[in-house]
């Protein structure tokens, strides 16, 4: 991770893109590996994610390419960042790339979120892998 306003992580998942896509876009599965919320792969769809101690975070889907790309604004009105998931077929699995961008590193809240989420995202991706292993 370099000192910019984007967190980038990727993980190889030994599951086809369709299974990974379902985990990203099915509210029941999404709640098992990250946060509860009515996520749907529909551009313009507004939803909230229950981030526990960090409260409910409003989101809006900005880009969808079925089984390839899902992007949404995250924490609108506070962090105002963008989460982008990109799925790349690889052999019998999927390389999942995450870019969480737009952090305001000049604000204390933005800096704290960037540092905390930079440490947290790899664990979230591990949980995603575990949920896929259990459900596929």
C-alpha positions in Angstrom: 0.0 0.0 0.0 1.5 3.3 -1.0 0.8 6.7 0.6 -2.2 7.8 -1.5 -5.9 7.9 -0.8 -6.6 4.4 -2.0 -6.4 1.0 -0.3 -5.8 -1.8 -2.7 -6.0 -5.5 -1.8 -6.4 -8.6 -3.9 -7.0 -12.3 -3.1 -7.2 -15.4 -5.2 -10.3 -17.4 -4.5 -10.6 -21.0 -5.7 -14.2 -20.4 -6.8 -15.7 -19.3 -10.2 -16.6 -15.7 -10.7 -20.3 -16.5 -10.5 -19.9 -17.7 -6.9 -17.7 -14.7 -5.9 -20.2 -12.4 -7.5 -23.0 -13.9 -5.5 -21.1 -13.4 -2.3 -20.6 -9.7 -3.2 -24.2 -9.1 -4.2 -26.4 -11.4 -2.1 -27.4 -9.6 1.1 -27.5 -12.8 3.2 -24.0 -13.9 2.1 -22.7 -10.3 2.3 -23.7 -10.1 5.9 -21.8 -13.3 6.7 -18.4 -12.0 5.5 -18.6 -8.2 6.0 -21.8 -6.2 6.9 -25.5 -6.6 6.8 -27.2 -4.5 4.1 -29.5 -4.6 1.2 -26.8 -4.6 -1.5 -28.0 -5.2 -5.1 -26.1 -5.0 -8.3 -28.2 -2.2 -9.8 -26.7 1.2 -10.7 -28.3 3.9 -8.6 -29.5 1.4 -5.9 -29.2 3.0 -2.4 -28.5 0.8 0.6 -27.0 1.0 4.1 -24.3 -1.3 5.6 -24.5 -2.0 9.3 -20.9 -1.4 10.4 -21.5 -2.2 14.1 -19.8 0.4 16.3 -19.2 2.6 13.2 -23.0 2.8 12.6 -25.1 2.4 9.5 -23.2 3.7 6.4 -25.2 4.9 3.4 -24.1 3.6 0.0 -25.1 3.9 -3.6 -24.1 1.6 -6.5 -22.3 3.5 -9.2 -21.1 0.7 -11.6 -22.1 -2.8 -12.4 -20.7 -5.3 -14.9 -22.2 -8.7 -14.1 -19.6 -11.0 -12.6 -16.8 -8.6 -13.4 -17.2 -5.2 -11.5 -19.2 -3.7 -8.7 -18.6 -0.2 -7.4 -20.4 1.9 -4.9 -20.1 5.0 -2.9 -19.5 4.1 0.7 -20.3 6.2 3.8 -21.9 9.0 1.9 -21.9 12.3 3.9 -19.0 11.3 6.1 -16.1 9.4 4.5 -17.4 9.8 0.9 -15.3 7.0 -0.4 -15.7 4.5 -3.2 -15.4 0.7 -2.9 -14.7 -1.1 -6.2 -14.6 -4.9 -6.6 -13.1 -6.3 -9.8 -13.3 -10.0 -10.6 -10.7 -11.6 -12.9 -11.2 -15.2 -13.9 -8.0 -17.2 -13.2 -7.7 -20.9 -13.9 -10.6 -22.5 -12.0 -10.9 -19.6 -9.7 -11.2 -15.8 -9.4 -8.7 -13.1 -8.5 -10.7 -10.5 -6.6 -9.3 -7.0 -6.5 -10.6 -4.4 -4.1 -9.9 -0.7 -4.4 -11.3 1.5 -1.6 -10.6 5.1 -2.8 -11.3 8.7 -2.0 -10.1 9.0 1.6 -9.5 12.6 2.7 -6.1 12.1 4.3 -6.0 15.7 5.5 -8.9 15.1 7.9 -8.4 13.2 11.1 -11.5 11.0 10.4 -10.3 10.3 6.9 -6.8 9.4 8.0 -8.1 7.2 10.9 -10.5 5.4 8.5 -7.8 4.9 5.9 -5.4 3.4 8.4 -8.0 1.2 10.1 -9.5 -0.1 6.9 -6.1 -0.6 5.4 -5.5 -3.1 8.2 -9.0 -4.5 8.2 -9.6 -5.2 4.5 -7.3 -8.2 4.3 -9.2 -9.8 7.2 -12.5 -9.1 5.5 -11.2 -10.8 2.3 -10.2 -13.8 4.4 -13.7 -14.0 5.8 -15.1 -13.8 2.3 -12.9 -16.8 1.3 -14.1 -18.7 4.3 -17.8 -18.1 3.5 -17.3 -19.2 -0.1 -15.5 -22.3 1.1 -18.5 -23.1 3.4 -21.3 -22.3 0.8 -20.0 -23.5 -2.6 
